[in-house]
Amino acid sequence: MKLSTLAIASAVVCTAASLGTGSALAQDFKSSSPMDQLSEFVGDGVCTGTVMAMGKKPSHATTGKYHGEKTLDGHWVVLRYDEDKSAAVAKPFSVVQYFGYDAARKRFVSVLVDNSGESYSTGTSAAWKNDSIVFDETTNGKTNFRDAFTSSQPGMKSHTGWMKDEHGKWVKTDHEDCKPS
């Protein structure tokens, strides 16, 4: 993927809806199944924020709508996101992302495909920690991206994305505030 597409892909992960609340969420998750935890991604909403400047591309505002639902007999949650077209976004970004749980490895997983046609990514997360979950995402065999989601009642509070630069340092690519619709 191109850097701008990757940044938008990171931004789009914010398509997740309704993530629950802080320490109560952590307590609830201890007693619920991993797939029940992913049910927190089910719903509809809007995210608004900023994609950071990268290379010759300036930063710009981004807004998009998302829908999340259980699929494949409840073994996955699928999220669909469509970015709004604007003066700064001539080619709106669209993505489909699946979230599941790998019971053998005891970790959450994700698979993301988008309308750039250039790549896909897979991601893993060990667990929710308080009110957040972080996915390290791999593209072309390298962990290049990181997406963090935080939650509040009701719904998702924010998403922040990072990518590794040419020196291996994590650089923020985007930040969005989200709310259920």
C-alpha positions in Angstrom: 0.0 0.0 0.0 1.0 3.6 -0.5 1.8 5.6 2.7 -1.3 7.7 2.4 -3.4 4.6 1.8 -1.8 2.9 4.8 -2.5 5.9 7.0 -6.1 5.9 5.9 -6.2 2.1 6.4 -5.1 2.8 10.0 -7.7 5.5 10.3 -10.4 3.3 9.0 -9.9 0.7 11.6 -11.8 3.1 13.7 -14.9 1.7 12.1 -15.4 -0.4 15.2 -18.4 0.6 17.2 -19.4 0.3 20.9 -16.4 -0.8 22.8 -17.6 -0.7 26.5 -16.0 1.0 29.5 -12.7 1.1 31.5 -12.2 -1.1 34.5 -15.7 -2.5 34.4 -14.9 -3.6 30.8 -11.8 -5.4 32.0 -13.8 -7.2 34.8 -16.6 -8.1 32.4 -14.1 -9.5 29.8 -12.5 -11.8 32.4 -15.8 -13.6 32.7 -16.9 -13.4 29.0 -15.7 -15.4 26.1 -13.3 -13.7 23.6 -16.0 -13.6 20.9 -18.4 -11.9 23.4 -15.6 -9.3 23.8 -15.6 -8.7 20.1 -19.3 -8.1 20.1 -18.3 -4.7 21.4 -17.4 -3.9 17.8 -20.9 -4.5 16.5 -22.9 -1.4 15.6 -23.0 1.8 13.5 -21.3 5.1 13.9 -19.2 8.0 12.7 -15.5 8.8 13.2 -13.9 12.2 12.6 -10.3 13.2 12.9 -7.1 13.9 11.1 -4.7 12.0 8.9 -1.2 13.3 9.6 1.1 14.7 6.9 3.3 12.1 5.2 6.0 12.8 2.7 4.6 15.4 0.3 1.0 14.9 1.3 -0.4 17.4 3.8 -2.5 16.5 6.8 -6.2 16.5 6.2 -9.5 16.0 8.0 -11.3 12.7 7.6 -14.8 11.6 8.3 -16.5 8.2 7.6 -19.3 6.0 8.5 -19.0 2.4 9.7 -21.1 -0.7 10.3 -20.1 -3.8 12.3 -21.9 -7.1 12.6 -21.3 -10.7 13.6 -20.8 -13.1 10.7 -19.9 -16.7 9.8 -22.0 -18.2 12.6 -20.7 -15.7 15.1 -17.1 -16.7 14.8 -16.1 -13.3 13.3 -17.1 -9.7 13.5 -17.0 -7.8 10.1 -16.6 -4.1 9.9 -17.2 -2.0 6.8 -16.1 1.6 6.6 -16.6 4.2 3.9 -14.8 7.5 4.1 -16.7 10.6 3.0 -15.6 12.3 -0.2 -14.4 15.9 0.4 -12.1 18.5 -1.2 -9.2 16.9 0.6 -10.3 13.3 -0.2 -10.9 12.9 -3.9 -10.8 9.1 -3.7 -12.6 8.0 -0.6 -11.2 5.0 1.3 -13.3 1.9 1.9 -12.3 -1.1 4.0 -13.6 -4.4 5.2 -12.0 -5.8 8.4 -12.6 -9.0 10.1 -12.0 -9.5 13.9 -11.8 -13.0 15.5 -10.1 -15.0 18.2 -7.4 -17.6 17.8 -8.1 -20.0 20.7 -4.9 -22.0 20.1 -2.7 -19.0 20.5 -5.0 -17.2 22.9 -5.0 -13.9 21.0 -7.4 -11.7 19.0 -6.8 -11.5 15.3 -7.8 -9.2 12.4 -7.7 -9.3 8.6 -8.1 -6.1 6.7 -8.6 -5.5 3.0 -9.3 -2.2 1.3 -10.1 -0.5 -2.0 -6.5 0.4 -2.8 -6.0 -3.1 -4.4 -2.4 -3.1 -3.3 -2.2 -5.2 -0.2 -3.9 -6.6 2.9 -2.9 -6.8 6.5 -3.2 -9.2 9.4 -3.1 -8.2 13.0 -2.9 -9.6 16.5 -3.7 -8.4 20.0 -3.0 -10.2 23.3 -6.0 -8.8 25.2 -8.0 -5.8 26.3 -6.1 -3.7 28.9 -8.5 -1.6 30.9 -10.4 0.3 28.3 -8.2 -0.3 25.3 -7.0 -2.9 22.8 -4.0 -2.6 20.5 -3.4 -4.5 17.3 0.0 -4.9 15.8 -0.5 -5.4 12.0 1.6 -7.1 9.5 1.9 -6.3 5.8 4.2 -8.2 3.4 5.7 -10.2 6.4 6.7 -7.1 8.5 4.9 -5.6 11.4 4.4 -2.1 10.1 1.3 -0.7 11.8 -0.3 -0.4 15.2 -3.9 0.5 15.9 -5.2 1.4 19.4 -8.9 1.7 20.3 -10.2 3.3 23.5 -13.7 3.1 24.8 -16.2 5.0 26.9 -19.8 4.5 27.7 -21.6 4.2 25.3 -19.3 3.2 22.4 -15.9 3.9 21.0 -14.1 7.0 22.2 -11.1 7.1 19.9 -8.7 5.4 17.5 -5.0 6.2 17.0 -2.8 4.6 14.3 0.9 4.4 13.9 3.3 3.1 11.3 7.1 2.4 11.4 9.2 4.9 9.7 12.4 4.1 7.7 14.4 4.0 11.0 11.9 1.6 12.7 10.4 4.3 14.9 6.6 4.4 15.5 5.1 7.5 14.0 1.5 8.6 14.5 -0.5 8.4 11.2 -3.9 9.4 12.4 -6.3 10.0 15.2 -10.1 9.9 15.2 -12.8 10.5 17.8 -15.8 8.2 17.2 -19.3 7.9 18.3 -22.2 5.6 17.7 -25.0 6.9 15.4 
